[in-house]
Amino acid sequence: MEKNMTEETAAQTDASTPIMTARGVDVFYGKKQAIKNVSLDIPENQITALIGPSGCGKSTFLRCFNRMNDTIDSCRVTGDIQFAGQDIYAPKVDVVALRSRIGMVFQKANPFPKSIFDNVAYGPKIHGLSKSKDHLEDIVITSLRRAGLYDEVSDRLDEPGTSLSGGQQQRLCIARAIAVDPQIILMDEPCSALDPIATAIIENLMDSMKEKYTIVIVTHSMQQAARVSQQTAFFHLGELVESGETESIFTNPEQERTQNYISGRIG
């Protein structure tokens, strides 16, 4: 990625300016259109929830933000997506560097077959972010603390990440994402495989993380969106039907389709 799409650009971004914008985004899988002319602003240091029925395009749209759709041969993305004022689909953009600035946590926890320590240390090592062994250790411990996991694993950092419970594995994946110091964290239904206790821990974690990170979450749970997010965008059949402050979307939606979804009439 060009150097000006990193910390320097972020520092210049006005607090009132969205950290990420999408304008007229279309996504195709072969000839099938999955996303239709979507425009959305992502405000900095808030949680934005993408909601809607299964298959409505919300996860496909989320993956546009860090170019994960590039990994699907049949997928084509058009339109304009800007991160900190830069076109993320410009030819010169380093996609690896982009994904370090815009981290991702998936629906199913996917720790590497490595130790807890090495799971978190992996990103800083390959991106050259650690100046020494001690610095790397500091990054790992800080990331585990921010993910609310350090106190539970501090005495077994050399054990496999896969030995943790499902909820702990998901927090390990969050620690792994924040170890490279991203600005945005994308979460694709991060709690869908977790029990209510583990879900509550992740939700509390997200709330504390928004002071430092911008979070975009896809969730199938309207209750979760209402609990954790400040902004909500409702998708239906590949279209963005309505977006705005979460409280307004849930209590006074402008669109009939939004009202029907929230009241359980579609979904």
C-alpha positions as CSV (number, residue, x, y, z in Angstrom):
1,M,0.0,0.0,0.0
2,E,1.2,3.5,-0.7
3,K,2.7,5.1,2.4
4,N,0.0,7.8,2.7
5,M,-2.7,5.2,3.4
6,T,-1.4,4.5,6.9
7,E,-1.1,6.2,10.2
8,E,-0.2,9.6,8.6
9,T,-3.4,9.7,6.7
10,A,-5.4,8.5,9.7
11,A,-3.9,11.3,11.8
12,Q,-5.1,13.8,9.2
13,T,-8.6,12.5,9.1
14,D,-11.0,14.9,10.7
15,A,-13.0,13.4,13.6
16,S,-16.3,14.4,11.9
17,T,-15.3,12.8,8.6
18,P,-16.3,9.1,8.1
19,I,-13.2,6.9,8.3
20,M,-14.6,4.8,5.4
21,T,-17.1,5.6,2.7
22,A,-18.8,3.4,0.0
23,R,-20.5,5.0,-3.0
24,G,-22.5,3.2,-5.6
25,V,-21.0,-0.2,-4.8
26,D,-22.1,-3.2,-6.9
27,V,-20.9,-6.8,-6.3
28,F,-21.3,-9.6,-8.8
29,Y,-20.7,-13.3,-8.5
30,G,-20.4,-14.2,-12.2
31,K,-23.6,-12.8,-13.7
32,K,-25.5,-12.8,-10.4
33,Q,-25.6,-9.4,-8.7
34,A,-25.3,-9.7,-4.9
35,I,-25.0,-6.0,-3.9
36,K,-26.9,-3.3,-5.7
37,N,-25.7,0.3,-5.7
38,V,-24.9,0.6,-2.0
39,S,-23.6,3.8,-0.5
40,L,-22.8,4.0,3.2
41,D,-20.6,6.0,5.6
42,I,-18.7,4.3,8.4
43,P,-18.1,6.8,11.3
44,E,-14.9,6.6,13.2
45,N,-14.7,5.1,16.7
46,Q,-18.3,3.8,16.6
47,I,-19.8,0.4,16.1
48,T,-21.8,0.1,12.9
49,A,-24.1,-3.0,12.6
50,L,-25.1,-4.5,9.3
51,I,-28.4,-6.4,9.7
52,G,-30.9,-8.2,7.4
53,P,-32.1,-11.6,6.5
54,S,-29.8,-14.5,5.5
55,G,-28.5,-14.0,2.0
56,C,-29.3,-10.3,1.9
57,G,-25.7,-9.4,1.0
58,K,-24.5,-7.9,4.3
59,S,-21.4,-10.3,4.6
60,T,-20.6,-9.8,1.0
61,F,-20.6,-6.0,1.5
62,L,-18.5,-6.3,4.7
63,R,-15.8,-8.2,2.7
64,C,-15.6,-5.3,0.3
65,F,-14.0,-3.2,3.0
66,N,-10.8,-5.2,3.2
67,R,-11.0,-6.7,-0.3
68,M,-11.6,-10.2,0.9
69,N,-13.8,-10.7,-2.1
70,D,-10.6,-10.5,-4.2
71,T,-10.0,-14.1,-3.1
72,I,-13.2,-15.3,-5.0
73,D,-12.4,-15.7,-8.7
74,S,-16.0,-15.1,-9.9
75,C,-16.5,-12.0,-7.7
76,R,-16.3,-8.5,-9.2
77,V,-16.7,-5.3,-7.2
78,T,-17.5,-1.9,-8.8
79,G,-18.1,1.5,-7.3
80,D,-16.0,3.6,-5.0
81,I,-14.7,2.7,-1.5
82,Q,-12.5,5.1,0.3
83,F,-10.5,4.5,3.5
84,A,-9.1,7.6,5.2
85,G,-9.5,9.4,1.9
86,Q,-7.8,6.8,-0.3
87,D,-9.4,4.5,-3.0
88,I,-8.8,1.0,-1.6
89,Y,-9.3,-0.5,-5.0
90,A,-6.7,1.7,-6.7
91,P,-4.1,-0.4,-8.7
92,K,-1.2,0.5,-6.5
93,V,-2.8,-0.4,-3.2
94,D,-0.9,-3.1,-1.3
95,V,-3.7,-5.4,-0.2
96,V,-1.6,-7.1,2.5
97,A,-0.9,-3.7,4.1
98,L,-4.6,-2.7,3.7
99,R,-5.7,-5.8,5.6
100,S,-3.4,-4.9,8.4
101,R,-5.1,-1.6,8.7
102,I,-8.6,-3.2,8.4
103,G,-8.6,-6.4,10.4
104,M,-11.2,-9.1,10.3
105,V,-12.8,-11.5,12.7
106,F,-14.8,-14.3,11.2
107,Q,-17.9,-16.2,12.1
108,K,-16.1,-19.3,13.2
109,A,-13.0,-18.8,15.4
110,N,-10.0,-19.8,13.3
111,P,-6.8,-19.8,15.4
112,F,-3.7,-20.9,13.7
113,P,-2.2,-24.3,14.6
114,K,0.3,-22.5,16.8
115,S,0.7,-21.5,20.4
116,I,-1.5,-18.8,21.9
117,F,1.6,-16.5,21.9
118,D,2.5,-17.3,18.3
119,N,-1.1,-16.7,17.1
120,V,-0.9,-13.1,18.3
121,A,2.8,-12.6,17.4
122,Y,2.3,-13.8,13.8
123,G,1.0,-10.5,12.3
124,P,3.6,-8.2,14.0
125,K,6.4,-10.6,12.9
126,I,5.4,-10.7,9.2
127,H,4.7,-7.0,9.1
128,G,8.0,-6.1,10.8
129,L,6.3,-4.3,13.6
130,S,8.4,-5.6,16.5
131,K,11.8,-4.0,17.2
132,S,13.0,-6.8,19.5
133,K,11.9,-10.0,21.3
134,D,10.8,-7.9,24.4
135,H,8.9,-5.5,22.1
136,L,7.1,-8.5,20.5
137,E,6.2,-9.8,23.9
138,D,4.8,-6.4,24.9
139,I,2.6,-6.3,21.7
140,V,1.3,-9.8,22.4
141,I,0.5,-9.1,26.1
142,T,-1.1,-5.7,25.2
143,S,-3.2,-7.3,22.5
144,L,-4.4,-10.2,24.8
145,R,-5.3,-7.6,27.4
146,R,-7.3,-5.5,25.0
147,A,-9.1,-8.7,23.9
148,G,-10.0,-9.4,27.5
149,L,-8.1,-12.7,27.4
150,Y,-4.7,-12.2,29.1
151,D,-5.8,-13.0,32.7
152,E,-7.2,-16.3,31.5
153,V,-4.2,-17.5,29.5
154,S,-1.2,-15.7,31.1
155,D,0.3,-18.9,32.5
156,R,-0.1,-21.0,29.3
157,L,0.9,-18.8,26.4
158,D,2.9,-21.8,25.0
159,E,-0.2,-24.0,24.7
160,P,-2.0,-24.4,21.4
161,G,-4.6,-21.7,20.6
162,T,-6.9,-24.6,19.6
163,S,-6.9,-25.8,23.2
164,L,-9.1,-22.8,24.3
165,S,-12.9,-22.8,24.5
166,G,-14.9,-21.4,21.6
167,G,-15.4,-18.0,23.2
168,Q,-11.7,-17.8,24.2
169,Q,-10.7,-18.8,20.7
170,Q,-12.8,-15.9,19.2
171,R,-11.1,-13.5,21.6
172,L,-7.7,-14.9,20.6
173,C,-8.7,-14.1,17.0
174,I,-9.6,-10.6,18.1
175,A,-6.2,-10.2,19.8
176,R,-4.6,-11.5,16.6
177,A,-6.4,-8.9,14.6
178,I,-5.5,-5.9,16.9
179,A,-1.9,-7.0,17.3
180,V,-1.0,-5.2,14.0
181,D,-2.7,-2.0,15.3
182,P,-5.5,-1.7,12.8
183,Q,-7.9,1.3,12.6
184,I,-10.9,-0.7,11.6
185,I,-12.0,-4.2,12.7
186,L,-14.6,-6.0,10.6
187,M,-16.6,-8.7,12.5
188,D,-18.7,-11.2,10.5
189,E,-21.2,-12.7,12.9
190,P,-18.5,-13.2,15.6
191,C,-20.9,-14.5,18.2
192,S,-23.1,-16.9,16.1
193,A,-21.3,-20.0,17.3
194,L,-21.0,-18.9,20.9
195,D,-23.1,-19.5,24.0
196,P,-24.8,-16.5,25.7
197,I,-22.1,-16.1,28.3
198,A,-19.3,-16.0,25.7
199,T,-21.5,-13.7,23.6
200,A,-21.9,-11.2,26.5
201,I,-18.1,-11.2,27.0
202,I,-17.5,-10.4,23.3
203,E,-20.2,-7.7,23.3
204,N,-18.7,-6.0,26.4
205,L,-15.3,-6.2,24.7
206,M,-16.6,-4.5,21.6
207,D,-18.0,-1.7,23.7
208,S,-14.6,-1.1,25.3
209,M,-12.8,-1.4,22.0
210,K,-14.6,1.4,20.1
211,E,-12.6,4.0,22.0
212,K,-9.5,2.9,20.0
213,Y,-11.0,1.1,16.9
214,T,-13.8,1.6,14.5
215,I,-15.9,-1.6,14.3
216,V,-18.3,-2.9,11.6
217,I,-20.2,-6.0,12.6
218,V,-22.5,-8.2,10.6
219,T,-25.0,-9.8,12.9
220,H,-28.1,-12.0,12.4
221,S,-29.3,-10.9,15.9
222,M,-31.3,-7.6,15.9
223,Q,-31.1,-7.7,19.7
224,Q,-27.3,-7.7,19.5
225,A,-27.3,-4.9,17.0
226,A,-29.5,-2.9,19.3
227,R,-27.2,-3.6,22.3
228,V,-23.8,-2.9,20.8
229,S,-24.0,-0.5,17.9
230,Q,-24.4,3.2,17.5
231,Q,-25.2,3.0,13.7
232,T,-27.2,0.4,11.9
233,A,-27.6,-0.4,8.2
234,F,-30.5,-2.7,7.1
235,F,-29.9,-4.8,4.0
236,H,-32.6,-6.7,2.0
237,L,-32.2,-8.5,-1.3
238,G,-28.8,-7.0,-1.9
239,E,-30.0,-3.4,-1.4
240,L,-29.3,-1.0,1.5
241,V,-32.8,-0.2,2.5
242,E,-32.0,2.2,5.4
243,S,-29.2,3.4,7.6
244,G,-28.8,5.7,10.5
245,E,-28.5,5.9,14.3
246,T,-29.4,2.5,15.8
247,E,-32.0,3.9,18.1
248,S,-33.9,5.6,15.2
249,I,-33.7,2.5,13.0
250,F,-35.2,0.3,15.7
251,T,-37.8,2.7,17.1
252,N,-38.7,4.9,14.2
253,P,-37.6,3.5,10.9
254,E,-38.5,5.5,7.8
255,Q,-38.9,2.5,5.4
256,E,-41.7,0.0,5.5
257,R,-39.3,-2.9,4.7
258,T,-37.2,-1.9,7.8
259,Q,-40.3,-1.9,10.0
260,N,-41.5,-5.2,8.6
261,Y,-38.1,-6.8,9.3
262,I,-37.8,-5.4,12.8
263,S,-41.3,-6.5,13.7
264,G,-40.6,-10.0,12.3
265,R,-42.8,-9.8,9.2
266,I,-39.9,-10.5,6.9
267,G,-36.7,-12.4,7.7
